[in-house]
């Protein structure tokens, strides 16, 4: 699913009982990890792998819209 930020994608997923993995939430839970570190993404990949292996529906909340030059 795609949409502009704050349009309700994660809220919809949560209401359907789908687990949402959010890079922003992980950053809030681990303020000791520098913003430029790839550790958050490694953690997200590991969590995603666990969800897939246990056949759990999951949504990744980490896409940002930006203009490329």
C-alpha positions in Angstrom: 0.0 0.0 0.0 1.3 3.5 -0.8 0.1 6.9 0.1 1.2 10.3 1.2 2.5 10.7 4.8 -0.1 10.7 7.5 -2.9 9.4 5.2 -3.8 6.5 7.5 -2.0 3.6 6.0 -0.6 2.3 9.3 -3.8 3.0 11.1 -5.7 0.9 8.5 -3.1 -1.9 8.8 -3.4 -1.9 12.6 -7.2 -1.9 12.4 -7.0 -5.0 10.2 -4.7 -6.7 12.8 -1.7 -6.4 10.6 1.7 -5.8 12.3 3.3 -2.5 11.4 7.1 -2.3 11.5 8.0 1.4 11.7 11.5 2.8 11.4 10.4 5.9 13.2 9.1 3.8 16.2 12.4 1.9 16.3 14.3 5.2 16.4 12.2 6.4 19.3 12.8 3.1 21.2 16.5 3.3 20.5 17.6 6.9 20.8 21.2 5.7 21.5 21.5 4.6 17.8 22.7 7.5 15.6 20.3 8.6 12.9 22.8 7.9 10.2 23.5 4.4 11.4 22.3 1.4 9.3 21.5 -0.5 12.5 17.8 0.5 12.4 17.5 -1.0 8.9 19.2 -4.2 10.0 16.8 -4.5 12.9 13.8 -3.9 10.5 15.1 -6.6 8.2 15.5 -9.1 11.0 12.0 -8.3 12.3 10.6 -8.6 8.8 12.3 -12.0 8.3 10.8 -13.2 11.6 7.3 -12.1 10.5 7.6 -13.8 7.1 9.0 -17.0 8.6 6.0 -17.2 11.0 3.6 -16.4 8.2 2.5 -13.2 9.8 1.0 -10.3 7.8 3.2 -7.3 8.1 3.5 -3.7 6.7 6.8 -1.8 6.6 6.3 1.9 7.5 9.5 3.5 6.3 8.9 5.0 2.9 9.5 8.8 2.5 8.6 10.9 -0.4 11.3 13.1 -1.7 12.2 14.9 -4.9 15.3 13.7 -6.7 17.4 16.2 -8.7 
